[in-house]
């Protein structure tokens, strides 16, 4: 097997319009495609992150809540690579998003911090290496 990259990450939200606004207007992700699937009463929004990576944002009627914070078994968090953690932190805070203090990765020396989407999904911004 030769995995080339991660193609997409799928996220289920509880309030489609609120999450769509967060991911497109606050995080600035570009919409690739949007569809409403009437038989499922579900939206599917494909968002471009960059380098061919995508987020698939889904809505379903009455989805169950996430069991707990990132230490629950399963996907821990989604991390975005950014050039400047401080700038992204400031932009998020200016848009009303609570962001944790910036930390330094003890193994790489790179800066990172966490914030959450409207459903409390943990998201991280992590300083990119040499590009």
C-alpha positions as CSV (number, residue, x, y, z in Angstrom):
1,X,0.0,0.0,0.0
2,X,1.2,3.5,-0.8
3,X,-0.8,6.2,0.9
4,X,-0.1,9.5,-0.8
5,X,-1.8,11.9,1.6
6,X,-4.9,12.5,3.6
7,X,-7.6,13.4,1.1
8,X,-10.3,14.7,3.5
9,X,-11.5,14.8,7.1
10,X,-15.2,14.4,7.6
11,X,-16.9,16.5,10.3
12,X,-20.6,16.2,11.4
13,X,-22.0,19.4,12.8
14,X,-25.1,20.2,14.9
15,X,-25.9,23.6,13.3
16,X,-25.1,23.6,9.6
17,X,-25.3,27.4,9.0
18,X,-23.3,28.2,12.1
19,X,-20.6,25.7,11.2
20,X,-20.6,26.7,7.5
21,X,-20.0,30.4,8.6
22,X,-17.2,29.3,11.0
23,X,-15.3,27.2,8.4
24,X,-15.8,29.6,5.5
25,X,-16.0,33.1,6.9
26,X,-13.8,32.8,10.1
27,X,-11.3,30.1,9.0
28,X,-11.5,31.2,5.3
29,X,-11.8,27.8,3.7
30,X,-13.0,27.8,0.1
31,X,-16.2,26.0,-0.9
32,X,-15.6,23.4,-3.5
33,X,-19.1,22.0,-3.6
34,X,-22.3,22.1,-1.6
35,X,-25.2,19.6,-1.8
36,X,-28.4,19.0,0.1
37,X,-29.4,15.3,0.2
38,X,-33.2,15.4,0.9
39,X,-33.5,11.7,1.5
40,X,-31.1,12.1,4.5
41,X,-32.1,15.6,5.4
42,X,-28.4,16.3,5.3
43,X,-26.1,18.9,3.8
44,X,-22.6,18.0,2.6
45,X,-20.1,20.9,2.1
46,X,-16.7,20.2,0.6
47,X,-14.1,22.7,1.7
48,X,-10.6,23.2,0.4
49,X,-7.7,23.4,2.9
50,X,-4.9,23.5,0.4
51,X,-2.5,21.0,-1.3
52,X,-5.6,19.0,-2.4
53,X,-6.7,18.4,1.2
54,X,-10.4,18.8,2.1
55,X,-12.9,19.0,4.9
56,X,-16.3,17.4,4.3
57,X,-18.8,19.1,6.6
58,X,-22.0,17.1,7.1
59,X,-25.2,17.9,8.9
60,X,-27.6,15.2,10.0
61,X,-30.8,15.5,12.1
62,X,-30.0,15.2,15.9
63,X,-26.4,13.9,15.8
64,X,-25.1,12.6,19.1
65,X,-22.7,14.8,21.0
66,X,-19.0,14.1,21.1
67,X,-18.2,11.8,24.1
68,X,-15.6,14.0,25.7
69,X,-12.6,16.2,25.1
70,X,-9.7,15.0,22.9
71,X,-8.5,12.3,25.2
72,X,-11.5,10.1,24.2
73,X,-10.6,7.1,22.1
74,X,-10.7,8.0,18.4
75,X,-9.8,11.1,16.5
76,X,-8.1,13.5,19.0
77,X,-8.1,16.7,17.0
78,X,-7.6,18.2,13.6
79,X,-4.4,20.3,13.1
80,X,-3.9,23.0,10.4
81,X,-0.4,23.9,9.3
82,X,0.1,27.7,9.3
83,X,3.0,30.0,8.7
84,X,2.4,32.3,11.7
85,X,0.6,31.0,14.7
86,X,0.5,34.4,16.4
87,X,-1.2,36.0,13.4
88,X,-3.8,33.2,13.2
89,X,-4.4,33.4,16.9
90,X,-5.0,37.1,16.7
91,X,-7.4,36.8,13.7
92,X,-9.4,34.0,15.4
93,X,-9.7,36.1,18.6
94,X,-10.8,39.1,16.5
95,X,-13.6,36.9,15.2
96,X,-14.8,36.0,18.7
97,X,-13.1,32.6,18.8
98,X,-11.5,31.6,22.2
99,X,-7.9,30.4,21.6
100,X,-5.6,28.8,24.2
101,X,-2.2,30.4,24.9
102,X,0.5,29.6,22.4
103,X,2.8,26.7,23.4
104,X,6.1,25.4,22.1
105,X,6.3,21.7,20.9
106,X,9.1,20.3,23.1
107,X,10.3,18.0,20.3
108,X,10.2,20.3,17.3
109,X,10.5,23.7,18.9
110,X,7.5,24.9,16.8
111,X,4.6,27.0,18.1
112,X,1.0,25.7,18.3
113,X,-2.3,26.4,20.0
114,X,-5.8,25.0,20.2
115,X,-9.3,26.4,19.7
116,X,-12.7,24.8,19.0
117,X,-15.3,24.8,16.3
118,X,-19.0,25.6,17.1
119,X,-19.6,22.0,18.3
120,X,-16.5,21.9,20.5
121,X,-14.4,19.9,18.0
122,X,-10.7,20.5,19.1
123,X,-8.8,22.3,16.3
124,X,-5.1,23.1,16.3
125,X,-2.9,25.5,14.4
126,X,0.7,24.3,14.2
127,X,3.7,26.3,12.9
128,X,4.8,25.0,9.5
129,X,8.4,23.9,8.9
130,X,10.6,25.1,6.1
131,X,8.6,25.5,3.0
